[in-house]
Amino acid sequence: MLMFWFGLCMSAFGGEITVSTLNIGHGRGTGTHQITQSKGQILQNIDLIAEEVLLIKPDVLALQEADVKAWWSGNTPQSTYLANLLQMSHVVVGEHSHRKRLNYGTSLISQSKLQEVDSQRTPSTFPLPPKGFVMATVMVERQPIVVVSIHLDPFKASVRDTQIDTLVAELKDVDAPLIIMGDFNVEWGQELDVYCSRLNVSPYDPLNQDSTFPKLNLRLDWILASEDFEFVEYQTHGIALSDHRLLSATLVLSTK
C-alpha cells in the first residue's frame, strides 16, 4: 500500500474532493473469469469492494468493467448495487458494450448530484467490445468540477490515440476544473504523457513504480487532474479486489 500526505495550508484552497477509481473486472474478484463464478460469489466480491471504499468515503467513485445487465454475472446492475451499499445516491453508467444480455461499461457514483452527463463509446482492438468513458459535473462548494471515468484499449497505441481523440473533442468546450480517472492500460513514459498534455491534466508522481495491475507489475490505472488542483493525499490500496488495485486521492482546489 502506497500512501502520501502533504501538509498544505488548507486556508489557501477553496474546496476539497476525494475520489477513487477501480476496474472491478465484472465483479470476478481475483478469479480468472466471471463465467466461472456464481451470482452469489460475484455479489460477495462486490460487497468486499464496498467495505474497502467505505473506509475511504469518496465524494466520487469511478468504475470500469462494471456490468449493467450481463448473463455471466447474474444480470445485476453492479454500479447501482455498489452505490446502494455505499449509500451514495447518484449513479451514471455508460453502456459501452451493448450486446444481447451482455451490457457493461464505465460509471460514476457520487454523494452529490451528477449533472451534464455524457457517455461516449469508442472502438477497441478486434475482437474486444467497445470501450469508452462517462463524464459528469459535480458541485464542490459551489464550484462545478468535471469528473470522467475512462477505460482505454489494452492492446494498441493507435486505438488508444483514437479513444483519447474522442475525449479531447468532448472536453474542448469545458471550462471547469477536471479530474480524469480510470484504467488507461498504459504506463507513464509511453503515450500517457502525451495524453496528459493534450488533456491539460497531470498525475501524482508519474515516475513512481507502484503497481496497479499486479499480474504484470504495471501501473495502468491513474487519477489525473487539471492544474486547478493540488494532490493532498494519494493511495494505491494493496487489498486484492479485482485484477486491478483501487486508487484514491484527495485534491484541493486552488483559489489563486
N, C-alpha and C positions, 0 to 999 in steps of 0.2 A: 504494500500500500504506500503510495506516494502522496504526501500532503505538504502544502506550502501555506504559510500565513505571513502576511506583510503588515507591519504596524503603520498603516496610513492614518493620517489625521482625518477622521470622518467628517469633521466640520467643513472640509474643503470640497465635499461632494454633495450632490443633490439628490441621490437616490441609490438604493441598493437592490440587487436582484440575485437570487440564487437559482441556478439552472442545472439540470442533469440530462445526460443522454445515454442511451443503451440500445444496441441492436439485440433484440430479445430472441432472434432466431426462431420465430413462430412458437415460442414457449417451450422449446425442447430441453431447456436447461443445458446440462453438459452431455446429453445423449447425442448419439451420432446422427439421428434424424427423427423428426417429429412423427413420422409414419409408424415408427416402432413403439410409440408410447400411447397409452390410453388417454382419453379426455381427462380423467381424474389426475393422472400424473402431470399432464400439461398444466392443469389448473394449480396443482401444488407447486410447480415451478414458478408460476406467476405470483403465487402467494409469497414465495421466498423473495421475489423481486420487490414486492410491496413492502415487506419487512425491512429490507435494506434502504429503500427510498424513503420510508417513513423516518428513518434516522437522520436523513438529510433535510427533509422538509423543503423541497424546492418550490419556487414560485411557478416554474415551468419545467416540465419533463418532456424530452423528445424521445420518440421511439422509432426504430426501424425494424423491418420484417415483422410487423405486427399484423396478425390475421384479423380480417373483418368477418368473413364467412368462408371458412375453409374446411373441407371434409376431413383433412388429415389432422385437424386439431379440435374436432367436435363442433365446428361452426360457432364457437364462442367469439364474440367481438372483443378481442383481447384488450384493446385500449380502453374501452368502456368498462370492462371488468376490472382492470387495474385502477382506473380512476375512482371507481366505487370503493375499492379497498383503501385508497389513499384519501378518500373524502375530498377529492378535487372535482369541482362541479363542471368544468368546461373542457370539452374534448373536440378536436377537429382531426379528421382522418383523410388521408389521401390514398385512394384505392388505385395504386399504380398497376398492379397485376389484377386484371378484371376478367378472369375466365370463369367458366361454369363451375360453381362450387369451389372456387379457389381464388378468393379475393383477399389481397393484403397490400401493405404499403407502409408509409411513414405516418406519424401522428404527433400531435402536440396535446399535452394535458396541462391544465393551468388552474391555479387558485382563483384567478380573476378572469373576467370575460375576455374571450378572444374575438377580435374584430378584423374586418377587412381580410377575410380568409381567402387564400388562393392555393390551389393544388395543381401541380404540373407533372405529367407523365413524360418520361424520357426513354428513348430506345436504349437497349443494352446489347451486349455481345450475344449473338445467337449461340445456343438456344435459350438463353436466360430470358425470363419475362421482363417487362419494362421495369425500370427503377423510377425515381422521381423525388419530389420534395413537396412539403406542405409549409406554408408560411402564414403568419397572422400578426396582428398588432395587439400588444398588451400594454396597459397603463401602469406606470410606476411613478407614484407621487405626481400625478397629472402630466407625466411625460410619456408620450407614446413611444414604444420600443418595438421594433420588428424582430420577430424570432422565426427561425427556419429549422426544420428537421429534414435532413437530406440523406440519401443513400446513393452512392455512385457505383459504377460498374467495377467489378473486381479484376477484370482481365486486360482491357485495352485502354491505353492512354488516349488514343484518338476518340474513343467513345466517351470517356470521362470529359474530354475537352468539349464535346458537343453538349453533354449534360450541363456543364458549367455555363456554356453559352446561353442556354435556356434560363438559368438562374440570373445571370447578368442582365438579360433582357427584361426579366420580371422586376428586377430591382432598380432599373435605370431611372425611374421617377420617384423612388423612395428618398425622402429627406428626413430621416429619423435615425437614431442610434440603432445598431444592428448586431444581432447575435446569430451566428450560423453554427449548427452543431449536428453531429451525426457520424455515420460510417462513410468515410471518404475513400476507403480502400486504397490509400496511398500514404507513404511516409513523407516527412519533410526531406527536401533535397531532391525530390523527383519533381513532379509538376505542381505540388501543393503550394510552393512558394509563389508560383505564377498565378495560381487561382486566388491566393490571398491579395496579391497586388491588383488583380482585376476587380476583386470584390471590395477592396478597401477595408480589409479586416486583417487581424493578426492573432496568432495563437499565444498561449502561455508557453514560454521556454521551448521553442520548437526543436532545439537540439537535444533535449532530454530524451533518453532512450527507454523510458518507462513503457512497457508493452501493454497494448490494449487488446491484442489478439495473440494470446499466449501460444497457441498451436504453432505459429511461425515466428514467435517472438518479435512482432512488429507493432508499431504504433500507427494504427489505421483510423482511429476514432479521435475526433477533435472538437473542441469548443473554440470558435473563432469570434472575435469581437471587433467592432469598429473603434476608431481612435477616441470616441466619446467615453470609453470605459477604461478603467484600470482593474486588473485582476487583484482581488484581495485574498482569496483562498482558492486553491485548486487541488483536486484529489483524484487519483486513479484508485478505485476500490479493488482490493485484492480478492474479495469473495467471488467465487465462480457462479454466476447466474445464467450465463449462456457461453457461447464460444468467444464472446467479446466481454470486455470489462466495462463496468459502469463508471462514468466520469461525472464529476460535479465541480462547479465553480461558483464563487460569489464574486460579483463585479459591482463596482460603484461607478456612478455616472457623474462625470466632472461638471461643475458649474462654471468653470473658467471660460 
